[in-house]
Amino acid sequence: MTEKPKKIHKALSEKGSALSKYQRIIVGDESWLYLIYFEFCALLGKFPGALGILLRKVLWPRLFGSCGKGVMFADNIVLRQPKKIHLGDNVIISEFCILDARHDDEDEVIVLENDVMLSTNVMISCKNGCIKIGKNAGLSAQTIIHSTNDCPVYIGNDVIIGPQSYISAGGNYHFDRLDVPIREQGINPDGGIRLRDNVWLGGRVTVLGGVIMESGSIAGAGAVVNKSIPANAICAGVPAKVLKERT
């Protein structure tokens, strides 16, 4: 049985004040100065319109591990442990996105390279996992990318991800024992997910852990991809099967 990553409710139940837990779990830094700056920036996060975008463009970059030029932050973005988030040039993060970079050990947990665009309500969530997204990638509305249990998600350059897609790496729970709740039986790691360059996912596509989609491959709308897909192949269905190749 593999070691289980620390759960949020377990971290909250540990000894310490509510403020120290907030700093450790949400802010990701126990410095009082950084806490004050984080809270100030959180207030600016709800500021609407062009003025809000301008204020965040000027003041938010210092929150992150690194932040390139020309990054645009819309309103109502949720950040967790932003020092572990690294942004390239001209990244666009739209309204109501969530960037959750919780990790016990790593400092580069979420990496968005140049010209990445996150549409409305995109969630990028790490719980002891890492997510890296390459240049010119576009994530459509309500997409969720999840990495846990040291199973990374790597997305290449020029990738298109359709709305309401779900990309989840981290393995399945063990469930062999009947005398122990499933959530306490640990997770069998799946090795993560890789979407190579120039991959296109249609709307509502699910990609499960252990999958590699090679360069130029396509998954049709509603597909559940649970096996690796070769280069320039088009797959669809539940589970997804290769229908033809791009020639």
C-alpha positions as CSV (number, residue, x, y, z in Angstrom):
1,M,0.0,0.0,0.0
2,T,1.4,3.4,-1.0
3,E,1.7,6.3,1.4
4,K,-1.3,8.5,1.3
5,P,-0.9,12.3,0.5
6,K,-2.1,14.5,3.4
7,K,-5.8,15.2,3.1
8,I,-7.1,18.7,3.7
9,H,-9.4,17.7,6.6
10,K,-6.4,16.0,8.2
11,A,-4.3,19.1,7.8
12,L,-7.1,21.2,9.3
13,S,-7.4,18.9,12.3
14,E,-3.7,19.1,13.3
15,K,-2.6,21.3,16.2
16,G,-2.2,25.0,15.6
17,S,-4.3,28.1,15.3
18,A,-6.8,28.7,12.5
19,L,-4.6,31.4,11.2
20,S,-1.5,29.3,11.0
21,K,-3.4,26.5,9.2
22,Y,-4.7,29.1,6.7
23,Q,-1.2,30.4,6.1
24,R,0.1,26.8,5.6
25,I,-2.7,25.4,3.5
26,I,-4.0,28.4,1.5
27,V,-1.3,31.1,1.5
28,G,1.7,28.6,1.4
29,D,3.9,31.0,3.4
30,E,4.2,31.7,7.1
31,S,5.6,35.2,6.7
32,W,3.3,37.9,8.1
33,L,4.3,40.4,5.4
34,Y,3.4,37.9,2.6
35,L,0.1,37.1,4.4
36,I,-0.8,40.8,4.5
37,Y,0.1,41.2,0.8
38,F,-1.8,38.0,-0.1
39,E,-4.9,39.3,1.7
40,F,-4.6,42.7,0.0
41,C,-4.4,41.1,-3.4
42,A,-7.3,38.9,-2.6
43,L,-9.4,42.0,-2.1
44,L,-8.3,43.3,-5.4
45,G,-9.3,40.0,-6.9
46,K,-13.0,40.9,-6.7
47,F,-12.5,44.4,-8.2
48,P,-14.5,44.4,-11.5
49,G,-13.8,46.1,-14.8
50,A,-10.8,47.6,-16.5
51,L,-9.5,49.2,-13.3
52,G,-9.5,45.8,-11.5
53,I,-7.6,44.3,-14.4
54,L,-5.0,47.1,-14.3
55,L,-4.5,46.9,-10.6
56,R,-4.0,43.1,-10.7
57,K,-1.6,43.5,-13.6
58,V,0.5,45.8,-11.6
59,L,0.3,44.2,-8.1
60,W,-0.4,40.5,-8.5
61,P,2.8,39.4,-10.2
62,R,4.7,39.6,-6.9
63,L,2.4,36.9,-5.5
64,F,3.9,34.2,-7.8
65,G,7.0,32.2,-7.9
66,S,7.6,33.9,-11.2
67,C,5.4,35.9,-13.6
68,G,6.2,37.1,-17.1
69,K,5.2,40.2,-19.0
70,G,1.7,41.0,-20.2
71,V,-0.1,38.6,-17.9
72,M,-3.8,39.4,-17.6
73,F,-5.9,38.5,-14.5
74,A,-9.7,38.7,-14.7
75,D,-11.8,39.0,-11.5
76,N,-12.7,36.4,-9.0
77,I,-9.7,34.2,-9.5
78,V,-8.9,31.9,-6.6
79,L,-5.2,31.3,-5.8
80,R,-3.8,28.7,-3.3
81,Q,-0.1,28.7,-2.5
82,P,0.7,31.1,-5.4
83,K,4.5,31.1,-4.7
84,K,4.5,27.6,-6.3
85,I,2.8,28.9,-9.5
86,H,5.0,30.1,-12.4
87,L,3.5,32.1,-15.3
88,G,5.1,32.9,-18.7
89,D,4.6,35.9,-20.9
90,N,1.1,36.9,-22.1
91,V,-0.8,34.4,-20.0
92,I,-4.5,35.1,-19.8
93,I,-6.5,33.8,-16.7
94,S,-10.2,34.4,-17.1
95,E,-13.0,34.9,-14.5
96,F,-13.6,32.4,-11.7
97,C,-10.5,30.3,-12.4
98,I,-8.9,28.3,-9.6
99,L,-5.2,27.7,-9.4
100,D,-4.4,25.4,-6.5
101,A,-0.7,24.6,-6.2
102,R,-0.6,22.7,-2.9
103,H,2.4,20.4,-2.6
104,D,4.5,19.4,0.4
105,D,7.9,19.4,-1.4
106,E,7.9,21.0,-4.9
107,D,8.4,24.7,-5.7
108,E,7.3,24.6,-9.3
109,V,3.9,23.0,-9.0
110,I,1.8,24.8,-11.6
111,V,3.7,26.1,-14.7
112,L,1.9,28.0,-17.5
113,E,4.2,28.8,-20.3
114,N,4.0,31.8,-22.8
115,D,0.6,32.6,-24.3
116,V,-1.5,30.1,-22.4
117,M,-5.1,31.0,-22.1
118,L,-7.5,29.8,-19.4
119,S,-11.2,30.4,-20.2
120,T,-13.9,31.0,-17.6
121,N,-14.2,28.6,-14.6
122,V,-11.1,26.5,-15.4
123,M,-9.7,24.6,-12.4
124,I,-6.1,23.5,-12.2
125,S,-5.7,21.6,-9.0
126,C,-2.7,19.9,-7.4
127,K,-2.5,17.9,-4.2
128,N,1.1,16.7,-4.1
129,G,1.1,16.6,-7.9
130,C,2.4,18.9,-10.7
131,I,0.8,20.4,-13.8
132,K,2.8,22.0,-16.6
133,I,1.1,23.5,-19.7
134,G,3.1,24.4,-22.8
135,K,3.1,27.5,-25.0
136,N,0.0,28.6,-26.9
137,A,-2.3,26.1,-25.2
138,G,-5.9,27.0,-24.7
139,L,-8.2,25.5,-22.1
140,S,-11.9,26.1,-22.7
141,A,-14.6,26.9,-20.1
142,Q,-15.2,24.6,-17.0
143,T,-12.2,22.4,-17.8
144,I,-10.7,20.6,-14.8
145,I,-7.1,19.4,-14.6
146,H,-6.2,17.4,-11.5
147,S,-2.9,16.0,-10.4
148,T,-2.2,14.2,-7.1
149,N,0.0,11.5,-5.5
150,D,3.1,12.7,-7.4
151,C,1.4,11.8,-10.8
152,P,2.1,14.8,-13.0
153,V,0.1,16.2,-15.9
154,Y,2.3,17.5,-18.8
155,I,0.5,19.3,-21.6
156,G,2.5,20.3,-24.7
157,N,2.5,23.3,-27.0
158,D,-0.4,24.3,-29.1
159,V,-2.9,22.0,-27.3
160,I,-6.6,22.7,-27.6
161,I,-8.8,21.5,-24.8
162,G,-12.6,21.7,-25.3
163,P,-15.1,22.9,-22.7
164,Q,-16.0,20.8,-19.6
165,S,-13.1,18.4,-20.2
166,Y,-11.6,16.5,-17.3
167,I,-8.0,15.4,-17.1
168,S,-7.2,13.5,-13.9
169,A,-3.9,11.9,-12.9
170,G,-3.2,10.3,-9.5
171,G,-4.2,6.7,-9.5
172,N,-7.2,4.8,-8.2
173,Y,-7.9,3.9,-4.6
174,H,-7.1,0.4,-3.4
175,F,-10.4,-1.3,-2.5
176,D,-9.5,-4.9,-1.7
177,R,-10.3,-4.8,2.0
178,L,-13.9,-4.7,3.2
179,D,-13.0,-3.8,6.8
180,V,-11.3,-0.5,6.0
181,P,-13.0,2.5,4.3
182,I,-11.9,2.8,0.6
183,R,-10.6,6.4,1.3
184,E,-8.1,4.9,3.9
185,Q,-6.7,2.1,1.7
186,G,-4.2,4.3,-0.2
187,I,-3.8,5.0,-3.9
188,N,-2.0,3.1,-6.6
189,P,-0.1,5.7,-8.6
190,D,-0.9,5.7,-12.4
191,G,2.3,7.5,-13.7
192,G,0.5,10.7,-14.7
193,I,-0.8,12.0,-18.1
194,R,1.0,13.5,-21.1
195,L,-0.7,15.3,-23.9
196,R,2.0,16.0,-26.5
197,D,2.2,19.0,-28.8
198,N,-0.8,19.8,-31.1
199,V,-3.3,17.6,-29.4
200,W,-7.0,18.5,-29.6
201,L,-9.6,17.4,-27.1
202,G,-13.3,18.0,-28.0
203,G,-15.9,19.1,-25.5
204,R,-16.4,17.0,-22.4
205,V,-13.5,14.7,-23.0
206,T,-12.2,12.7,-20.0
207,V,-8.5,11.7,-19.9
208,L,-7.5,9.2,-17.2
209,G,-4.2,8.6,-15.5
210,G,-1.5,6.6,-17.3
211,V,-2.5,7.9,-20.8
212,I,-0.1,9.5,-23.3
213,M,-1.7,11.2,-26.3
214,E,1.0,11.6,-28.9
215,S,1.5,14.6,-31.1
216,G,-1.3,15.5,-33.5
217,S,-3.9,13.2,-32.0
218,I,-7.5,14.1,-31.5
219,A,-10.2,12.9,-29.1
220,G,-13.8,13.4,-30.2
221,A,-16.4,15.1,-28.0
222,G,-17.5,13.0,-25.0
223,A,-14.7,10.5,-25.3
224,V,-13.2,8.7,-22.3
225,V,-9.6,8.2,-23.0
226,N,-8.2,5.4,-20.8
227,K,-5.4,4.1,-23.1
228,S,-2.6,5.8,-24.9
229,I,-3.3,7.2,-28.4
230,P,-0.7,7.1,-31.2
231,A,0.4,10.2,-33.1
232,N,-2.1,11.7,-35.6
233,A,-4.8,9.3,-34.6
234,I,-8.5,10.3,-34.1
235,C,-10.3,8.5,-31.3
236,A,-13.8,8.6,-29.9
237,G,-16.2,6.7,-27.7
238,V,-16.5,5.3,-24.2
239,P,-13.9,4.0,-23.8
240,A,-12.2,5.8,-26.6
241,K,-11.0,3.7,-29.6
242,V,-8.9,4.8,-32.6
243,L,-11.2,5.4,-35.6
244,K,-8.7,6.6,-38.2
245,E,-5.5,8.4,-38.7
246,R,-4.8,11.8,-40.0
247,T,-2.9,11.5,-43.3
